[in-house]
Amino acid sequence: MNNIPNRKVICDVLMEHAKDDKDIVVLCSDSRGSASLAPFFENFPEQSVEVGIAEQDLVSIAAGLAKTGKKPFAASPASFVSTRSYEQAKVDCAYSNMNVKLIGISGGVSYGALGMSHHSAQDIAAMAAIPNMRVYLPSDRHQTKYLVEALLKDEKPAYIRTGRNPVEDTYTEDNCPFEMDKATIVNEGSDVTIIACGEMVKPAADAAQLLEKEGISAEVIDMYCVKPLDTETIIKSVQKTKAVVTVEEHAPFGGLGSMVAQVVSANCPKKVLEIALPDAPVITGTSKEVFDYYGMNAEGIAKKAKEALA
């Protein structure tokens, strides 16, 4: 079982590149510990900025640094950076086309018992609605590494959401297909298309194995690039299957499911069913307990896939 959270991988990649690239700067809003970025601050103090609990300042300062040619990575809880500093993300980063990478840590329901104030079930919709802002949800530690390395090579704004806890590997160190802004086919199938992002990809892949035992062939797509959405891969898959199921750790409005439904209805109309968090404060519990309760696990996804084919 993997015990390395995606947030630690982000720190490891940034530290490796910061040795030679002094333009890399990491900013935190009193969150270096929860972001697993404390080692970066310790090893690269001159490339680190702690702004305290001031998310709006965090994003604006990052944009200012980008204007001078720096490569800022600004980390803050996803629940706060996607709401409290929304205007700064929209204007200072996206509208101004600054090279700012916003890292939303402990996304979704990662904070568990802290409740709705600390949950981020709207960040995909909010950030994706901003013109010129990209949205990424890597599914495991291996994909996170490739994504951060790719983001270090471009100069466009982006929002990256990661969870708080380690997640099971979807890929391996030797087998992690990655192409920037192109979804990955985790499992090929012909009956139903399952499209997932972030921590929901591994349960979706496990659901495909359960369905295979019942004679149902499921194609699983890892849509880590929620924006820009890989519409080509969606259309190609849905054209050969009978129905679609989307899975996301997000509210049922404006996220991956809504985006996929738009693409499918316009290009290859099929039934689309969505698995998401409810339009209400979620129950109190760990991520796993929440996922199990709402059917956001392998069994629940397999059940929804069979409903879609019924």
Disulfide bonds with the S-S distance in Angstrom:
none
